[in-house]
Amino acid sequence: MSFVVCEKCKKRLIERLPNGLWRFRFGKRPGKENAVVEMLIHGSLKIRCFRDYCGHINTLNYLPNIDDFQSPQSEASQPDQAEKSPSK
């Protein structure tokens, strides 16, 4: 779990999941594990800080997990297995 915090006051705003999605949870209920509101967000977003005295607007850019992405150039630069083995 990693949380993104407000750039100004450092309050936790939203959670970033390992797959790149944002998870927004709001409204704790005593004795319950689930939040009242839970959203999974794919993409970039702007979110205002929840603290009354702060109100800073944070811009969060969606960048995909680099491990899940392989560019066409890196695929082309890798030789095929057949080319690696010596032919007899």
N, C-alpha and C positions, 0 to 999 in steps of 0.2 A: 504494500500500500504506500502510495506517495501522495501527498497533499500539496496543492498549490496554495500559496499564501498571498495575501494582499501585499502589493508592492510598497504601500505606504505604512500600514500599521502591523503587518505580519500576522493578521488573523487568518485562520484556515478558511478557505473558500470552497474548494471543490477537490475531489479525489481523482487522481489519474490512474487508470487501470493498466496492467501490463500490456494489454492488447491495443492501447492508445485511446480507448474511449474515456470520456469524462463521466464520473458518477456524482450526481448532485443529490444529496439527501437533506431533507429539512423536516423539522417537527419531531422531536423526541417525545416518546410516551413512556411514563414511568412503568417499569416492570416489563416492557416490551422491547424486543430487539429490532423490529421493523420500524422504519420512519413513516411518517404520514405521507410525505411526498418523496418519491425516488425516481430520478430520471437518468437514463443513459444517453449521452450526447456524442454524436460523431461529427466532427468538424470543428471549426474555429468559433469562438464566442467572446462576447464582452459580458462581464459580470461586475456589478457594483458591490462594493464592500458592505456588509450587513451592519457594521457599527455605525450608530447615529452620528458620531463626531467625525467619522472618516469619510465615507461615501465615495471613495476613490473608484474610478472605473478601470478595471483590469482587462487587458486584451490578451486572450489566450489563443495562440495559434496551434492548430492541429498539425502535427508532424507525425507521419507514420513511424512505427518502430523500424529502425534500420535493419534489424535482423530478419524481418518479414518481407523485405524488399530486396530484389536483386535486379540491377540495371541490365539492359540488353548488352551494353558494352562489356560488362564483366563476364557474361555468358559467352560472348564471342571470343574473349581473350583466353578462355580455358580450352586446351586441346582435348579432342575426343580420346576415349580410352583406346580405341583402335590405333590411333596415331602414336600413342605412347609405347605400345608393345612392339618389339622387333618382329619383322615378318621373315619367315623362313622359306 
